[in-house]
């Protein structure tokens, strides 16, 4: 019985051990199931992140569970799990191993340890994931909004001398209102209205009040625009011959030189539209105007009286002017320069000479000609005969001429082109130098009064730009009639430039029109000798 009872007792003991082992294995499998379900993107054997290992890992690579059975003498059996280390061979950090024995107080304790480790692992995974930047949202391709067709500005007001409007399209000139209307049905251009006086003396109120004001505007409403009475296939260039015209200097500096610079590009296929027309001016410069345009000019006032509306594909209002009598190549739209203009003049007026008489060893087959401009009203050359004599003594053939406003331009040009040098007191008559052949000499006599700067600006710089030799003779007080009007110590002699502050009209009346000149021929002789020497062959 004892034997049977001992065997029965042993079986019961083995049964209890088996049940305990079953509970342990069951708990272990529950833990594994919880781990896999909480992180489905990994496996039991996958390595945890480095972040999780520092917090205490439950399992790393392979988990071994061994049940060690004690001998039959009843010594306590122990169940031991191997230390788990990282697959890389690094030593495990504290808390990264789990020992499993038969000595657990309860299976719940095992589960609590497993849950805690899984929680650490899950938290680490969440933290790691949260540090990754979210992918950028897809960028929607935006279609560009439709834009209005942009037109360049109608007018340019930036130049200190002149305002110029230049525009293309459906252009209608209502002559009776002195208005240019640009019909822009696309609505991409300006809608503002501009006022322009087409004459290059911007800022000179005395001059500009004599110039008709032209309106330039754009509209998108074709129905409201003036209806064409005549349509042109060529561009229009509109300018005024009011202002200071009638003086040969202003005829050329304000109108003819800038007109050439503006219309040269059209090679004659251009319609000239003129405001403030004087019939004598058209007659005087008829040859030049015909060379610049193949069309008969339109008189704006006459066209307005007839209520004409002229339509053009392109229009320019006002002229592109640079300095006095000068075209600057770097500013010209066509790369023109002053010599191009003087060449145009010689061609238009059939002037034959493009070079002066050349002296060889100081001699020539004929005496070079010196043209002396004689003024009839102001700044008179009181000893003209003495000047003629010294000029002939030096070696010139002296010719005297007083240019008049009514003189035929071809006759004047022909006379001056036949000369090799030109001499005159500061004034409009010196403008005739443009008919001289290139290489000739121009001598300007400058009255007393600090007028050197204006003399050089008006005639000295243009002469050099035309390819002429330029000599400036500035008279002394003893050569001026002002010495007979003012006491010797007057400011007009001691500080004449201070008088310039009183304005141009004071300067003109006192220093220009208020004095005559008696040249000191002894002092003047070297000037004439220099003019002759300029003709020596090089």
Secondary structure as UniProt FT lines:
FT   HELIX           2..38
FT   TURN            40..41
FT   TURN            44..45
FT   HELIX           50..53
FT   TURN            54..55
FT   STRAND          65..67
FT   TURN            72..73
FT   STRAND          79..81
FT   TURN            87..88
FT   TURN            94..95
FT   TURN            102..103
FT   HELIX           107..130
FT   STRAND          155..156
FT   STRAND          164..174
FT   HELIX           175..177
FT   STRAND          179..183
FT   TURN            185..186
FT   STRAND          193..197
FT   TURN            202..203
FT   HELIX           205..208
FT   TURN            209..210
FT   STRAND          213..219
FT   HELIX           222..224
FT   STRAND          230..231
FT   STRAND          235..240
FT   TURN            243..246
FT   HELIX           248..250
FT   HELIX           251..256
FT   HELIX           257..263
FT   HELIX           264..266
FT   TURN            267..268
FT   STRAND          270..275
FT   HELIX           279..284
FT   HELIX           286..292
FT   STRAND          298..299
FT   HELIX           300..305
FT   TURN            306..307
FT   STRAND          309..317
FT   TURN            324..325
FT   TURN            329..331
FT   TURN            333..334
FT   HELIX           338..348
FT   TURN            349..350
FT   STRAND          359..360
FT   TURN            361..362
FT   STRAND          369..373
FT   TURN            382..383
FT   HELIX           384..394
FT   STRAND          397..401
FT   TURN            405..406
FT   HELIX           409..417
FT   STRAND          421..425
FT   HELIX           428..435
FT   TURN            438..439
FT   STRAND          441..446
FT   TURN            448..450
FT   HELIX           452..455
FT   HELIX           456..460
FT   HELIX           461..465
FT   TURN            466..467
FT   STRAND          469..474
FT   HELIX           477..479
FT   HELIX           481..484
FT   TURN            488..489
FT   HELIX           491..494
FT   HELIX           496..502
FT   HELIX           504..506
FT   HELIX           507..512
FT   TURN            513..514
FT   HELIX           521..533
FT   TURN            534..535
//
